[in-house]
Amino acid sequence: MTEITNILQKIIKVMQVFIALGSTLAFIYLGYMTYTKKFDEVKKNLPWILLGLALLFVSYSIPVLLLSFLEVKKITP
């Protein structure tokens, strides 16, 4: 059981890194778009960037939730 949790933790950590890098690059891109006065495209893409950031913050709580569900506890009668 610990092998499964270790694998899940590694997968989630890799996902967190990709989401953080993607969000950072997207904010840089949106900053450039704002600088070049393309406000319509910025307004169209901003909600997706914010959704990605929300996913990033949620991804830090996912390992805790997964480990609590996978943890086997003995129930005494």
PDB file of N, CA, C and O in Angstrom, chain B, residues numbered from 101:
ATOM      1  N   MET B 101       0.816  -1.196   0.000  1.00  0.00           N
ATOM      2  CA  MET B 101       0.000   0.000   0.000  1.00  0.00           C
ATOM      3  C   MET B 101       0.860   1.260   0.000  1.00  0.00           C
ATOM      4  O   MET B 101       0.484   2.273  -0.590  1.00  0.00           O
ATOM      5  N   THR B 102       2.013   1.197   0.661  1.00  0.00           N
ATOM      6  CA  THR B 102       2.860   2.384   0.697  1.00  0.00           C
ATOM      7  C   THR B 102       3.482   2.668  -0.663  1.00  0.00           C
ATOM      8  O   THR B 102       3.770   3.821  -0.986  1.00  0.00           O
ATOM      9  N   GLU B 103       3.691   1.622  -1.466  1.00  0.00           N
ATOM     10  CA  GLU B 103       4.243   1.833  -2.804  1.00  0.00           C
ATOM     11  C   GLU B 103       3.263   2.624  -3.668  1.00  0.00           C
ATOM     12  O   GLU B 103       3.663   3.498  -4.436  1.00  0.00           O
ATOM     13  N   ILE B 104       1.980   2.309  -3.533  1.00  0.00           N
ATOM     14  CA  ILE B 104       0.956   3.015  -4.305  1.00  0.00           C
ATOM     15  C   ILE B 104       0.905   4.480  -3.895  1.00  0.00           C
ATOM     16  O   ILE B 104       0.829   5.362  -4.750  1.00  0.00           O
ATOM     17  N   THR B 105       0.945   4.738  -2.615  1.00  0.00           N
ATOM     18  CA  THR B 105       0.890   6.131  -2.151  1.00  0.00           C
ATOM     19  C   THR B 105       2.129   6.904  -2.576  1.00  0.00           C
ATOM     20  O   THR B 105       2.038   8.086  -2.907  1.00  0.00           O
ATOM     21  N   ASN B 106       3.295   6.246  -2.572  1.00  0.00           N
ATOM     22  CA  ASN B 106       4.515   6.925  -3.026  1.00  0.00           C
ATOM     23  C   ASN B 106       4.429   7.274  -4.507  1.00  0.00           C
ATOM     24  O   ASN B 106       4.832   8.364  -4.914  1.00  0.00           O
ATOM     25  N   ILE B 107       3.907   6.356  -5.312  1.00  0.00           N
ATOM     26  CA  ILE B 107       3.747   6.618  -6.745  1.00  0.00           C
ATOM     27  C   ILE B 107       2.764   7.763  -6.972  1.00  0.00           C
ATOM     28  O   ILE B 107       3.013   8.645  -7.794  1.00  0.00           O
ATOM     29  N   LEU B 108       1.645   7.749  -6.240  1.00  0.00           N
ATOM     30  CA  LEU B 108       0.661   8.832  -6.383  1.00  0.00           C
ATOM     31  C   LEU B 108       1.247  10.178  -5.976  1.00  0.00           C
ATOM     32  O   LEU B 108       0.976  11.193  -6.617  1.00  0.00           O
ATOM     33  N   GLN B 109       2.040  10.190  -4.925  1.00  0.00           N
ATOM     34  CA  GLN B 109       2.665  11.440  -4.495  1.00  0.00           C
ATOM     35  C   GLN B 109       3.621  11.973  -5.553  1.00  0.00           C
ATOM     36  O   GLN B 109       3.662  13.178  -5.799  1.00  0.00           O
ATOM     37  N   LYS B 110       4.386  11.091  -6.180  1.00  0.00           N
ATOM     38  CA  LYS B 110       5.325  11.528  -7.214  1.00  0.00           C
ATOM     39  C   LYS B 110       4.581  12.071  -8.431  1.00  0.00           C
ATOM     40  O   LYS B 110       4.982  13.083  -9.004  1.00  0.00           O
ATOM     41  N   ILE B 111       3.503  11.400  -8.823  1.00  0.00           N
ATOM     42  CA  ILE B 111       2.718  11.868  -9.971  1.00  0.00           C
ATOM     43  C   ILE B 111       2.119  13.237  -9.690  1.00  0.00           C
ATOM     44  O   ILE B 111       2.149  14.117 -10.550  1.00  0.00           O
ATOM     45  N   ILE B 112       1.579  13.421  -8.501  1.00  0.00           N
ATOM     46  CA  ILE B 112       0.950  14.693  -8.151  1.00  0.00           C
ATOM     47  C   ILE B 112       1.986  15.805  -8.064  1.00  0.00           C
ATOM     48  O   ILE B 112       1.704  16.936  -8.459  1.00  0.00           O
ATOM     49  N   LYS B 113       3.180  15.507  -7.554  1.00  0.00           N
ATOM     50  CA  LYS B 113       4.229  16.530  -7.495  1.00  0.00           C
ATOM     51  C   LYS B 113       4.653  16.974  -8.887  1.00  0.00           C
ATOM     52  O   LYS B 113       4.891  18.160  -9.116  1.00  0.00           O
ATOM     53  N   VAL B 114       4.748  16.022  -9.827  1.00  0.00           N
ATOM     54  CA  VAL B 114       5.105  16.371 -11.200  1.00  0.00           C
ATOM     55  C   VAL B 114       4.002  17.239 -11.815  1.00  0.00           C
ATOM     56  O   VAL B 114       4.288  18.214 -12.510  1.00  0.00           O
ATOM     57  N   MET B 115       2.743  16.880 -11.554  1.00  0.00           N
ATOM     58  CA  MET B 115       1.628  17.674 -12.068  1.00  0.00           C
ATOM     59  C   MET B 115       1.661  19.090 -11.497  1.00  0.00           C
ATOM     60  O   MET B 115       1.381  20.053 -12.212  1.00  0.00           O
ATOM     61  N   GLN B 116       1.999  19.223 -10.228  1.00  0.00           N
ATOM     62  CA  GLN B 116       2.071  20.542  -9.610  1.00  0.00           C
ATOM     63  C   GLN B 116       3.140  21.409 -10.276  1.00  0.00           C
ATOM     64  O   GLN B 116       2.930  22.604 -10.486  1.00  0.00           O
ATOM     65  N   VAL B 117       4.266  20.820 -10.603  1.00  0.00           N
ATOM     66  CA  VAL B 117       5.340  21.571 -11.253  1.00  0.00           C
ATOM     67  C   VAL B 117       4.886  22.056 -12.625  1.00  0.00           C
ATOM     68  O   VAL B 117       5.108  23.213 -12.982  1.00  0.00           O
ATOM     69  N   PHE B 118       4.242  21.160 -13.404  1.00  0.00           N
ATOM     70  CA  PHE B 118       3.775  21.562 -14.729  1.00  0.00           C
ATOM     71  C   PHE B 118       2.701  22.637 -14.653  1.00  0.00           C
ATOM     72  O   PHE B 118       2.693  23.553 -15.474  1.00  0.00           O
ATOM     73  N   ILE B 119       1.809  22.545 -13.698  1.00  0.00           N
ATOM     74  CA  ILE B 119       0.757  23.554 -13.556  1.00  0.00           C
ATOM     75  C   ILE B 119       1.367  24.896 -13.153  1.00  0.00           C
ATOM     76  O   ILE B 119       0.955  25.940 -13.658  1.00  0.00           O
ATOM     77  N   ALA B 120       2.341  24.874 -12.250  1.00  0.00           N
ATOM     78  CA  ALA B 120       2.985  26.124 -11.833  1.00  0.00           C
ATOM     79  C   ALA B 120       3.730  26.771 -12.993  1.00  0.00           C
ATOM     80  O   ALA B 120       3.646  27.984 -13.188  1.00  0.00           O
ATOM     81  N   LEU B 121       4.456  25.968 -13.761  1.00  0.00           N
ATOM     82  CA  LEU B 121       5.175  26.519 -14.911  1.00  0.00           C
ATOM     83  C   LEU B 121       4.211  27.039 -15.972  1.00  0.00           C
ATOM     84  O   LEU B 121       4.429  28.105 -16.549  1.00  0.00           O
ATOM     85  N   GLY B 122       3.153  26.288 -16.225  1.00  0.00           N
ATOM     86  CA  GLY B 122       2.172  26.724 -17.213  1.00  0.00           C
ATOM     87  C   GLY B 122       1.485  28.011 -16.808  1.00  0.00           C
ATOM     88  O   GLY B 122       1.276  28.890 -17.644  1.00  0.00           O
ATOM     89  N   SER B 123       1.132  28.133 -15.546  1.00  0.00           N
ATOM     90  CA  SER B 123       0.484  29.359 -15.070  1.00  0.00           C
ATOM     91  C   SER B 123       1.426  30.549 -15.159  1.00  0.00           C
ATOM     92  O   SER B 123       1.015  31.647 -15.534  1.00  0.00           O
ATOM     93  N   THR B 124       2.680  30.331 -14.816  1.00  0.00           N
ATOM     94  CA  THR B 124       3.652  31.417 -14.892  1.00  0.00           C
ATOM     95  C   THR B 124       3.843  31.888 -16.336  1.00  0.00           C
ATOM     96  O   THR B 124       3.846  33.087 -16.614  1.00  0.00           O
ATOM     97  N   LEU B 125       3.999  30.937 -17.239  1.00  0.00           N
ATOM     98  CA  LEU B 125       4.157  31.302 -18.645  1.00  0.00           C
ATOM     99  C   LEU B 125       2.902  31.981 -19.199  1.00  0.00           C
ATOM    100  O   LEU B 125       2.996  32.903 -20.010  1.00  0.00           O
ATOM    101  N   ALA B 126       1.731  31.524 -18.759  1.00  0.00           N
ATOM    102  CA  ALA B 126       0.489  32.128 -19.235  1.00  0.00           C
ATOM    103  C   ALA B 126       0.358  33.565 -18.732  1.00  0.00           C
ATOM    104  O   ALA B 126      -0.095  34.432 -19.478  1.00  0.00           O
ATOM    105  N   PHE B 127       0.745  33.834 -17.485  1.00  0.00           N
ATOM    106  CA  PHE B 127       0.684  35.199 -16.975  1.00  0.00           C
ATOM    107  C   PHE B 127       1.678  36.106 -17.698  1.00  0.00           C
ATOM    108  O   PHE B 127       1.383  37.273 -17.958  1.00  0.00           O
ATOM    109  N   ILE B 128       2.837  35.578 -18.018  1.00  0.00           N
ATOM    110  CA  ILE B 128       3.804  36.373 -18.786  1.00  0.00           C
ATOM    111  C   ILE B 128       3.222  36.688 -20.160  1.00  0.00           C
ATOM    112  O   ILE B 128       3.328  37.817 -20.639  1.00  0.00           O
ATOM    113  N   TYR B 129       2.616  35.701 -20.786  1.00  0.00           N
ATOM    114  CA  TYR B 129       2.012  35.897 -22.105  1.00  0.00           C
ATOM    115  C   TYR B 129       0.876  36.919 -22.042  1.00  0.00           C
ATOM    116  O   TYR B 129       0.763  37.784 -22.911  1.00  0.00           O
ATOM    117  N   LEU B 130       0.033  36.813 -21.007  1.00  0.00           N
ATOM    118  CA  LEU B 130      -1.062  37.783 -20.865  1.00  0.00           C
ATOM    119  C   LEU B 130      -0.529  39.183 -20.580  1.00  0.00           C
ATOM    120  O   LEU B 130      -1.106  40.174 -21.028  1.00  0.00           O
ATOM    121  N   GLY B 131       0.562  39.263 -19.844  1.00  0.00           N
ATOM    122  CA  GLY B 131       1.188  40.574 -19.621  1.00  0.00           C
ATOM    123  C   GLY B 131       1.685  41.181 -20.912  1.00  0.00           C
ATOM    124  O   GLY B 131       1.530  42.380 -21.143  1.00  0.00           O
ATOM    125  N   TYR B 132       2.283  40.358 -21.756  1.00  0.00           N
ATOM    126  CA  TYR B 132       2.737  40.833 -23.065  1.00  0.00           C
ATOM    127  C   TYR B 132       1.545  41.257 -23.923  1.00  0.00           C
ATOM    128  O   TYR B 132       1.614  42.271 -24.617  1.00  0.00           O
ATOM    129  N   MET B 133       0.457  40.492 -23.881  1.00  0.00           N
ATOM    130  CA  MET B 133      -0.735  40.830 -24.662  1.00  0.00           C
ATOM    131  C   MET B 133      -1.334  42.150 -24.176  1.00  0.00           C
ATOM    132  O   MET B 133      -1.800  42.955 -24.982  1.00  0.00           O
ATOM    133  N   THR B 134      -1.322  42.371 -22.868  1.00  0.00           N
ATOM    134  CA  THR B 134      -1.828  43.628 -22.329  1.00  0.00           C
ATOM    135  C   THR B 134      -0.930  44.786 -22.764  1.00  0.00           C
ATOM    136  O   THR B 134      -1.415  45.870 -23.088  1.00  0.00           O
ATOM    137  N   TYR B 135       0.365  44.550 -22.769  1.00  0.00           N
ATOM    138  CA  TYR B 135       1.315  45.590 -23.181  1.00  0.00           C
ATOM    139  C   TYR B 135       1.117  45.973 -24.643  1.00  0.00           C
ATOM    140  O   TYR B 135       1.294  47.133 -25.015  1.00  0.00           O
ATOM    141  N   THR B 136       0.749  44.994 -25.473  1.00  0.00           N
ATOM    142  CA  THR B 136       0.545  45.279 -26.898  1.00  0.00           C
ATOM    143  C   THR B 136      -0.904  45.667 -27.203  1.00  0.00           C
ATOM    144  O   THR B 136      -1.301  45.729 -28.366  1.00  0.00           O
ATOM    145  N   LYS B 137      -1.679  45.924 -26.173  1.00  0.00           N
ATOM    146  CA  LYS B 137      -3.049  46.446 -26.293  1.00  0.00           C
ATOM    147  C   LYS B 137      -4.021  45.480 -26.977  1.00  0.00           C
ATOM    148  O   LYS B 137      -4.856  45.909 -27.774  1.00  0.00           O
ATOM    149  N   LYS B 138      -3.922  44.203 -26.681  1.00  0.00           N
ATOM    150  CA  LYS B 138      -4.867  43.205 -27.196  1.00  0.00           C
ATOM    151  C   LYS B 138      -5.775  42.761 -26.041  1.00  0.00           C
ATOM    152  O   LYS B 138      -5.713  41.619 -25.587  1.00  0.00           O
ATOM    153  N   PHE B 139      -6.610  43.686 -25.585  1.00  0.00           N
ATOM    154  CA  PHE B 139      -7.409  43.456 -24.390  1.00  0.00           C
ATOM    155  C   PHE B 139      -8.494  42.408 -24.588  1.00  0.00           C
ATOM    156  O   PHE B 139      -8.854  41.714 -23.638  1.00  0.00           O
ATOM    157  N   ASP B 140      -9.023  42.277 -25.801  1.00  0.00           N
ATOM    158  CA  ASP B 140     -10.073  41.286 -26.034  1.00  0.00           C
ATOM    159  C   ASP B 140      -9.560  39.866 -25.829  1.00  0.00           C
ATOM    160  O   ASP B 140     -10.258  39.030 -25.256  1.00  0.00           O
ATOM    161  N   GLU B 141      -8.351  39.592 -26.291  1.00  0.00           N
ATOM    162  CA  GLU B 141      -7.783  38.262 -26.101  1.00  0.00           C
ATOM    163  C   GLU B 141      -7.430  38.018 -24.636  1.00  0.00           C
ATOM    164  O   GLU B 141      -7.552  36.894 -24.150  1.00  0.00           O
ATOM    165  N   VAL B 142      -6.999  39.047 -23.940  1.00  0.00           N
ATOM    166  CA  VAL B 142      -6.686  38.907 -22.518  1.00  0.00           C
ATOM    167  C   VAL B 142      -7.951  38.583 -21.742  1.00  0.00           C
ATOM    168  O   VAL B 142      -7.943  37.710 -20.875  1.00  0.00           O
ATOM    169  N   LYS B 143      -9.046  39.286 -22.052  1.00  0.00           N
ATOM    170  CA  LYS B 143     -10.315  39.019 -21.368  1.00  0.00           C
ATOM    171  C   LYS B 143     -10.816  37.614 -21.649  1.00  0.00           C
ATOM    172  O   LYS B 143     -11.455  37.000 -20.794  1.00  0.00           O
ATOM    173  N   LYS B 144     -10.532  37.098 -22.839  1.00  0.00           N
ATOM    174  CA  LYS B 144     -10.985  35.761 -23.203  1.00  0.00           C
ATOM    175  C   LYS B 144     -10.170  34.681 -22.482  1.00  0.00           C
ATOM    176  O   LYS B 144     -10.721  33.643 -22.117  1.00  0.00           O
ATOM    177  N   ASN B 145      -8.883  34.904 -22.276  1.00  0.00           N
ATOM    178  CA  ASN B 145      -8.001  33.884 -21.710  1.00  0.00           C
ATOM    179  C   ASN B 145      -7.823  33.970 -20.200  1.00  0.00           C
ATOM    180  O   ASN B 145      -7.404  32.990 -19.584  1.00  0.00           O
ATOM    181  N   LEU B 146      -8.121  35.087 -19.597  1.00  0.00           N
ATOM    182  CA  LEU B 146      -7.893  35.263 -18.163  1.00  0.00           C
ATOM    183  C   LEU B 146      -8.656  34.267 -17.293  1.00  0.00           C
ATOM    184  O   LEU B 146      -8.070  33.754 -16.340  1.00  0.00           O
ATOM    185  N   PRO B 147      -9.923  33.963 -17.559  1.00  0.00           N
ATOM    186  CA  PRO B 147     -10.600  32.968 -16.704  1.00  0.00           C
ATOM    187  C   PRO B 147      -9.932  31.594 -16.731  1.00  0.00           C
ATOM    188  O   PRO B 147      -9.927  30.896 -15.717  1.00  0.00           O
ATOM    189  N   TRP B 148      -9.373  31.198 -17.863  1.00  0.00           N
ATOM    190  CA  TRP B 148      -8.708  29.898 -17.931  1.00  0.00           C
ATOM    191  C   TRP B 148      -7.424  29.896 -17.125  1.00  0.00           C
ATOM    192  O   TRP B 148      -7.063  28.886 -16.521  1.00  0.00           O
ATOM    193  N   ILE B 149      -6.734  31.026 -17.114  1.00  0.00           N
ATOM    194  CA  ILE B 149      -5.510  31.128 -16.315  1.00  0.00           C
ATOM    195  C   ILE B 149      -5.849  31.070 -14.833  1.00  0.00           C
ATOM    196  O   ILE B 149      -5.165  30.394 -14.064  1.00  0.00           O
ATOM    197  N   LEU B 150      -6.893  31.770 -14.432  1.00  0.00           N
ATOM    198  CA  LEU B 150      -7.298  31.746 -13.027  1.00  0.00           C
ATOM    199  C   LEU B 150      -7.777  30.360 -12.611  1.00  0.00           C
ATOM    200  O   LEU B 150      -7.553  29.944 -11.474  1.00  0.00           O
ATOM    201  N   LEU B 151      -8.430  29.649 -13.513  1.00  0.00           N
ATOM    202  CA  LEU B 151      -8.844  28.272 -13.234  1.00  0.00           C
ATOM    203  C   LEU B 151      -7.611  27.387 -13.031  1.00  0.00           C
ATOM    204  O   LEU B 151      -7.606  26.518 -12.159  1.00  0.00           O
ATOM    205  N   GLY B 152      -6.584  27.604 -13.820  1.00  0.00           N
ATOM    206  CA  GLY B 152      -5.338  26.857 -13.656  1.00  0.00           C
ATOM    207  C   GLY B 152      -4.679  27.131 -12.312  1.00  0.00           C
ATOM    208  O   GLY B 152      -4.154  26.218 -11.675  1.00  0.00           O
ATOM    209  N   LEU B 153      -4.707  28.383 -11.883  1.00  0.00           N
ATOM    210  CA  LEU B 153      -4.152  28.710 -10.568  1.00  0.00           C
ATOM    211  C   LEU B 153      -4.960  28.083  -9.439  1.00  0.00           C
ATOM    212  O   LEU B 153      -4.397  27.611  -8.451  1.00  0.00           O
ATOM    213  N   ALA B 154      -6.276  28.081  -9.587  1.00  0.00           N
ATOM    214  CA  ALA B 154      -7.114  27.430  -8.583  1.00  0.00           C
ATOM    215  C   ALA B 154      -6.807  25.937  -8.526  1.00  0.00           C
ATOM    216  O   ALA B 154      -6.765  25.347  -7.447  1.00  0.00           O
ATOM    217  N   LEU B 155      -6.596  25.337  -9.679  1.00  0.00           N
ATOM    218  CA  LEU B 155      -6.223  23.924  -9.736  1.00  0.00           C
ATOM    219  C   LEU B 155      -4.873  23.687  -9.073  1.00  0.00           C
ATOM    220  O   LEU B 155      -4.665  22.657  -8.432  1.00  0.00           O
ATOM    221  N   LEU B 156      -3.964  24.630  -9.224  1.00  0.00           N
ATOM    222  CA  LEU B 156      -2.665  24.520  -8.578  1.00  0.00           C
ATOM    223  C   LEU B 156      -2.812  24.498  -7.061  1.00  0.00           C
ATOM    224  O   LEU B 156      -2.204  23.666  -6.388  1.00  0.00           O
ATOM    225  N   PHE B 157      -3.614  25.409  -6.525  1.00  0.00           N
ATOM    226  CA  PHE B 157      -3.800  25.446  -5.077  1.00  0.00           C
ATOM    227  C   PHE B 157      -4.537  24.212  -4.571  1.00  0.00           C
ATOM    228  O   PHE B 157      -4.253  23.723  -3.478  1.00  0.00           O
ATOM    229  N   VAL B 158      -5.471  23.713  -5.351  1.00  0.00           N
ATOM    230  CA  VAL B 158      -6.194  22.497  -4.960  1.00  0.00           C
ATOM    231  C   VAL B 158      -5.266  21.288  -5.024  1.00  0.00           C
ATOM    232  O   VAL B 158      -5.403  20.354  -4.234  1.00  0.00           O
ATOM    233  N   SER B 159      -4.327  21.307  -5.957  1.00  0.00           N
ATOM    234  CA  SER B 159      -3.445  20.153  -6.113  1.00  0.00           C
ATOM    235  C   SER B 159      -2.530  19.952  -4.903  1.00  0.00           C
ATOM    236  O   SER B 159      -2.002  18.856  -4.712  1.00  0.00           O
ATOM    237  N   TYR B 160      -2.336  20.968  -4.102  1.00  0.00           N
ATOM    238  CA  TYR B 160      -1.556  20.793  -2.886  1.00  0.00           C
ATOM    239  C   TYR B 160      -2.360  20.080  -1.799  1.00  0.00           C
ATOM    240  O   TYR B 160      -1.774  19.504  -0.883  1.00  0.00           O
ATOM    241  N   SER B 161      -3.682  20.110  -1.883  1.00  0.00           N
ATOM    242  CA  SER B 161      -4.489  19.407  -0.894  1.00  0.00           C
ATOM    243  C   SER B 161      -4.885  18.009  -1.355  1.00  0.00           C
ATOM    244  O   SER B 161      -5.325  17.197  -0.541  1.00  0.00           O
ATOM    245  N   ILE B 162      -4.739  17.713  -2.643  1.00  0.00           N
ATOM    246  CA  ILE B 162      -5.106  16.395  -3.162  1.00  0.00           C
ATOM    247  C   ILE B 162      -4.296  15.267  -2.519  1.00  0.00           C
ATOM    248  O   ILE B 162      -4.884  14.248  -2.159  1.00  0.00           O
ATOM    249  N   PRO B 163      -2.972  15.400  -2.358  1.00  0.00           N
ATOM    250  CA  PRO B 163      -2.241  14.291  -1.725  1.00  0.00           C
ATOM    251  C   PRO B 163      -2.734  13.963  -0.320  1.00  0.00           C
ATOM    252  O   PRO B 163      -2.792  12.796   0.067  1.00  0.00           O
ATOM    253  N   VAL B 164      -3.082  14.974   0.428  1.00  0.00           N
ATOM    254  CA  VAL B 164      -3.582  14.741   1.782  1.00  0.00           C
ATOM    255  C   VAL B 164      -4.902  13.979   1.733  1.00  0.00           C
ATOM    256  O   VAL B 164      -5.117  13.050   2.512  1.00  0.00           O
ATOM    257  N   LEU B 165      -5.779  14.373   0.821  1.00  0.00           N
ATOM    258  CA  LEU B 165      -7.059  13.687   0.696  1.00  0.00           C
ATOM    259  C   LEU B 165      -6.886  12.250   0.225  1.00  0.00           C
ATOM    260  O   LEU B 165      -7.524  11.341   0.756  1.00  0.00           O
ATOM    261  N   LEU B 166      -6.031  12.041  -0.765  1.00  0.00           N
ATOM    262  CA  LEU B 166      -5.816  10.681  -1.273  1.00  0.00           C
ATOM    263  C   LEU B 166      -5.221   9.780  -0.208  1.00  0.00           C
ATOM    264  O   LEU B 166      -5.643   8.634  -0.049  1.00  0.00           O
ATOM    265  N   LEU B 167      -4.253  10.290   0.513  1.00  0.00           N
ATOM    266  CA  LEU B 167      -3.633   9.464   1.552  1.00  0.00           C
ATOM    267  C   LEU B 167      -4.602   9.155   2.678  1.00  0.00           C
ATOM    268  O   LEU B 167      -4.539   8.075   3.265  1.00  0.00           O
ATOM    269  N   SER B 168      -5.489  10.072   2.989  1.00  0.00           N
ATOM    270  CA  SER B 168      -6.453   9.791   4.052  1.00  0.00           C
ATOM    271  C   SER B 168      -7.472   8.750   3.608  1.00  0.00           C
ATOM    272  O   SER B 168      -7.952   7.966   4.426  1.00  0.00           O
ATOM    273  N   PHE B 169      -7.807   8.736   2.315  1.00  0.00           N
ATOM    274  CA  PHE B 169      -8.746   7.713   1.816  1.00  0.00           C
ATOM    275  C   PHE B 169      -8.059   6.346   1.663  1.00  0.00           C
ATOM    276  O   PHE B 169      -8.697   5.312   1.864  1.00  0.00           O
ATOM    277  N   LEU B 170      -6.790   6.333   1.315  1.00  0.00           N
ATOM    278  CA  LEU B 170      -6.093   5.073   1.108  1.00  0.00           C
ATOM    279  C   LEU B 170      -5.588   4.449   2.388  1.00  0.00           C
ATOM    280  O   LEU B 170      -5.245   3.267   2.408  1.00  0.00           O
ATOM    281  N   GLU B 171      -5.536   5.210   3.439  1.00  0.00           N
ATOM    282  CA  GLU B 171      -5.022   4.702   4.698  1.00  0.00           C
ATOM    283  C   GLU B 171      -5.981   3.675   5.283  1.00  0.00           C
ATOM    284  O   GLU B 171      -7.174   3.937   5.440  1.00  0.00           O
ATOM    285  N   VAL B 172      -5.445   2.510   5.600  1.00  0.00           N
ATOM    286  CA  VAL B 172      -6.273   1.427   6.137  1.00  0.00           C
ATOM    287  C   VAL B 172      -6.225   1.506   7.662  1.00  0.00           C
ATOM    288  O   VAL B 172      -5.154   1.467   8.269  1.00  0.00           O
ATOM    289  N   LYS B 173      -7.383   1.616   8.254  1.00  0.00           N
ATOM    290  CA  LYS B 173      -7.473   1.687   9.709  1.00  0.00           C
ATOM    291  C   LYS B 173      -8.332   0.529  10.206  1.00  0.00           C
ATOM    292  O   LYS B 173      -9.319   0.146   9.579  1.00  0.00           O
ATOM    293  N   LYS B 174      -7.938   0.001  11.321  1.00  0.00           N
ATOM    294  CA  LYS B 174      -8.731  -1.082  11.906  1.00  0.00           C
ATOM    295  C   LYS B 174      -9.860  -0.466  12.730  1.00  0.00           C
ATOM    296  O   LYS B 174      -9.655   0.460  13.513  1.00  0.00           O
ATOM    297  N   ILE B 175     -11.034  -1.001  12.529  1.00  0.00           N
ATOM    298  CA  ILE B 175     -12.196  -0.526  13.279  1.00  0.00           C
ATOM    299  C   ILE B 175     -12.469  -1.542  14.379  1.00  0.00           C
ATOM    300  O   ILE B 175     -12.715  -2.718  14.111  1.00  0.00           O
ATOM    301  N   THR B 176     -12.423  -1.082  15.586  1.00  0.00           N
ATOM    302  CA  THR B 176     -12.676  -1.994  16.718  1.00  0.00           C
ATOM    303  C   THR B 176     -14.149  -1.945  17.071  1.00  0.00           C
ATOM    304  O   THR B 176     -14.749  -0.870  17.105  1.00  0.00           O
ATOM    305  N   PRO B 177     -14.737  -3.114  17.337  1.00  0.00           N
ATOM    306  CA  PRO B 177     -16.186  -3.137  17.657  1.00  0.00           C
ATOM    307  C   PRO B 177     -16.504  -2.623  19.032  1.00  0.00           C
ATOM    308  O   PRO B 177     -17.670  -2.588  19.424  1.00  0.00           O
TER     309      PRO B 177
END
